[in-house]
Amino acid sequence: MSRSIAEKRAAFRALHGSGCFVLPNPWDAGSARYLESLGFRAIATTSSGFAWSNGCADNHMSLEAVLAHLRSMVAATNLPVNADFENGFGANPEEVAESVELAVATGVAALSIEDSTGDAGAPLFPIDVAVARLEAARGAIDESGGDTLLIGRAENFVVGMTDLDDTLARLQAYAAAGADCLYAPGIRTAEEIQAVVQAVAPKPVNVLIGANSTLTIDDLAALGVRRVSVGGALARTAWGAFMRAAQSLAQGRFDGFGEAASGAQLNGLFGGDA
């Protein structure tokens, strides 16, 4: 039985009340539906995975393309969808508010706003500008009904500015600006994660886990983390398998298909009883 947008949003908000859950990141409708079949309770889009599937680098898709992608992902599954909305697709708070209003209309249960600029010379917005952008996003969500969660992201560690004190100050400011959940992708150690959790408590924290992490879900739960996402890791894993098989094929070999999923399994997943 399909759930309404309101039901998806309410279910997603409830997940943030206690415990720790995994929020995997599919890149298209098919990968979203497979994750739903495994019993995950929510999914999040990945800007990088979506961009790569369209032959683009991360952060190079247009707002129109991203909105169409969000509509597709929401329609593909009964799960709540958390949108990776990059830096809000606006040069100023007013434009961010306009873009967020359009994103909310796609039916997503949550969306994240980064404080990254895309400028290598000045990769982060000044904190006061970043706060104004979050406040604009908060206002747009509230005017649309207020049931979509807002995630504030401090991108310090992603852009190479590994200043934990500045990261914590930004996250605290974003929490005060109305972010429902806080996120500092790139932090790795238990000490860094615990510092973030404590800095923004009682608001929930998302942690990004990729390759080479020794932390388990139980470890993260013990640190007080509420949700765990994987960013582009699933998409990169799929690309890795595809690239290895294609490279073997280019060399005249067919041994790259040994771990391929069966057509029957995929048809059964996507075709129901057909």
C-alpha positions in Angstrom: 0.0 0.0 0.0 1.5 3.3 -1.1 2.2 6.0 1.5 1.3 9.6 1.1 4.0 12.3 1.1 2.8 13.4 4.6 3.0 9.9 5.9 6.6 9.5 4.5 7.6 12.8 6.1 6.1 11.8 9.5 7.8 8.4 9.4 11.1 10.0 8.6 10.8 12.5 11.4 10.0 9.7 13.8 13.2 7.9 12.9 15.2 10.8 14.3 13.6 10.5 17.7 15.8 7.7 19.0 18.2 4.9 18.0 20.5 4.9 15.0 19.5 4.0 11.5 21.3 3.6 8.1 20.3 6.0 5.4 21.8 4.4 2.2 22.3 6.5 -1.0 20.9 5.1 -4.2 21.5 7.0 -7.5 18.5 6.0 -9.6 15.0 4.5 -9.3 16.2 1.0 -9.6 18.8 1.2 -6.9 16.3 2.9 -4.7 13.8 0.1 -5.1 16.4 -2.5 -4.4 17.3 -0.8 -1.2 13.6 -0.7 -0.2 13.4 -4.5 -0.8 16.2 -5.0 1.7 14.2 -3.4 4.5 15.9 0.0 4.8 13.5 2.5 6.3 14.6 5.6 4.4 17.0 6.6 1.6 19.0 9.7 0.7 20.0 10.8 -2.8 23.6 11.3 -3.7 24.6 14.3 -5.8 27.8 12.5 -6.9 26.1 9.3 -7.8 23.4 11.1 -9.8 25.9 13.3 -11.6 28.1 10.3 -12.6 25.1 8.4 -14.0 24.6 11.4 -16.3 28.2 11.6 -17.4 28.9 14.7 -15.2 31.2 15.5 -12.3 29.6 16.1 -8.9 28.0 19.5 -8.3 27.7 20.0 -12.1 24.0 19.1 -12.5 21.4 21.9 -13.1 18.7 22.7 -10.6 16.1 21.5 -13.1 17.8 18.2 -13.5 18.1 17.7 -9.8 14.4 18.5 -9.2 13.4 16.0 -11.9 15.7 13.4 -10.2 14.1 14.1 -6.8 10.6 13.6 -8.3 11.7 10.3 -9.8 13.2 9.1 -6.6 10.1 10.0 -4.5 7.9 8.2 -7.0 10.1 5.1 -7.1 9.6 4.0 -3.5 7.5 4.1 -0.5 10.5 5.1 1.6 11.1 8.7 2.7 13.7 10.4 0.6 16.3 12.8 2.0 17.5 15.1 -0.8 21.2 15.9 -1.2 20.5 19.5 -2.3 24.1 20.6 -2.5 24.6 24.2 -1.5 21.0 25.2 -2.2 21.3 26.3 -5.8 21.3 30.0 -5.1 23.8 32.8 -5.1 22.0 34.5 -2.2 19.5 33.6 0.6 16.6 34.7 -1.5 17.5 32.3 -4.4 18.2 29.5 -1.9 14.7 30.0 -0.5 13.2 29.8 -4.1 15.1 26.6 -4.8 14.2 25.0 -1.5 10.5 25.7 -2.1 10.8 23.8 -5.4 12.6 20.9 -3.7 9.9 20.6 -1.1 7.3 20.4 -3.8 9.0 17.3 -5.2 7.8 15.4 -2.1 11.1 14.8 -0.4 11.0 14.2 3.4 14.2 16.2 4.1 16.9 18.2 2.3 20.4 19.2 3.2 22.1 22.5 2.5 25.9 22.7 2.4 28.1 25.7 3.3 30.4 25.1 0.4 30.9 27.7 -2.4 32.4 25.7 -5.2 35.3 28.2 -5.2 38.7 26.6 -4.5 40.1 29.9 -3.3 37.3 30.4 -0.7 35.6 27.0 -0.4 33.3 27.9 2.5 30.8 30.7 2.9 31.6 33.0 5.8 29.6 31.7 8.7 27.2 34.7 8.8 26.4 34.1 5.1 26.0 30.4 5.6 23.6 31.0 8.5 21.5 33.4 6.4 21.3 30.8 3.7 20.1 28.2 6.3 17.6 30.7 7.7 16.2 31.2 4.2 15.9 27.5 3.7 14.1 27.2 7.0 11.7 29.9 6.1 10.9 28.3 2.8 10.2 25.0 4.5 8.0 26.6 7.1 6.0 28.4 4.5 5.5 25.1 2.7 4.0 23.4 5.8 7.1 22.7 7.9 7.1 18.9 7.8 10.2 18.6 5.6 13.4 18.2 7.7 16.3 20.6 7.2 19.9 19.2 7.5 22.7 21.7 8.0 26.0 20.6 6.6 29.5 21.9 7.6 31.8 21.0 4.7 35.1 21.9 6.4 36.7 18.4 6.3 35.5 17.8 2.7 37.2 20.9 1.4 40.4 20.3 3.4 39.8 22.8 6.1 40.1 20.3 9.0 39.5 22.7 11.8 37.2 20.9 14.3 36.6 24.0 16.3 35.3 25.9 13.3 33.2 22.9 12.3 31.6 22.8 15.7 30.9 26.5 15.7 29.3 26.3 12.3 27.1 23.3 13.3 26.0 25.1 16.4 25.1 28.2 14.4 23.2 26.0 11.9 21.3 24.4 14.7 20.3 27.8 16.0 19.3 28.8 12.5 16.7 26.1 12.4 18.4 23.0 11.1 16.7 19.8 12.4 19.7 17.6 11.9 23.5 18.4 11.6 26.1 16.8 9.4 29.9 17.3 9.1 30.9 14.9 6.3 34.6 13.9 6.4 35.0 13.6 10.2 36.3 10.1 10.9 37.5 9.4 14.4 35.3 8.5 17.4 36.6 11.6 19.1 35.6 13.9 16.3 32.2 12.3 16.0 31.5 12.5 19.7 32.5 16.2 19.8 30.0 16.9 17.1 27.2 15.0 18.8 27.9 16.8 22.1 28.1 20.2 20.5 24.7 20.1 18.9 22.8 17.9 21.4 19.9 17.2 21.6 19.6 17.7 17.8 20.4 14.5 15.8 23.6 14.0 13.9 24.3 12.3 10.6 27.7 10.7 10.0 29.1 9.8 6.6 30.8 6.4 6.4 32.8 5.3 3.3 35.6 3.0 2.7 38.2 2.0 5.3 36.2 2.9 8.3 36.6 0.6 11.3 33.5 1.9 13.1 30.4 -0.2 13.2 26.8 0.8 13.5 26.9 -0.2 17.1 30.0 2.0 17.7 28.2 5.0 16.1 25.1 4.4 18.1 27.1 4.3 21.3 28.6 7.7 20.3 25.1 9.1 20.0 24.8 9.2 16.2 21.3 9.1 15.0 21.7 8.3 11.3 24.5 7.0 9.0 24.8 7.7 5.3 27.3 6.5 2.7 27.3 9.3 0.1 28.5 8.1 -3.2 30.0 4.9 -1.9 27.4 2.5 -3.3 27.6 4.3 -6.7 31.4 4.1 -6.6 31.2 0.4 -5.8 28.8 -0.2 -8.8 31.1 1.9 -11.0 34.1 -0.1 -9.9 32.5 -3.4 -10.9 31.4 -2.0 -14.2 34.8 -0.5 -15.0 36.6 -3.8 -14.2 34.2 -5.8 -16.4 34.4 -3.3 -19.2 38.2 -3.2 -19.1 38.3 -7.0 -19.3 36.0 -6.8 -22.3 38.2 -4.2 -24.0 41.0 -6.7 -23.6 39.0 -9.5 -25.3 38.0 -11.3 -22.2 34.6 -12.1 -20.7 35.7 -13.0 -17.2 34.4 -9.7 -15.7 30.8 -10.9 -15.5 31.4 -13.6 -12.9 29.6 -11.7 -10.1 26.9 -10.2 -12.2 23.3 -10.2 -10.9 21.0 -12.6 -12.7 18.5 -11.2 -15.1 15.8 -13.3 -13.5 16.5 -11.7 -10.1 16.4 -8.2 -11.5 13.2 -8.9 -13.5 11.6 -10.4 -10.4 12.6 -7.3 -8.4 11.2 -4.8 -10.9 8.4 -6.8 -12.5 6.6 -8.1 -9.4 4.8 -11.2 -10.3 5.3 -10.8 -14.0 
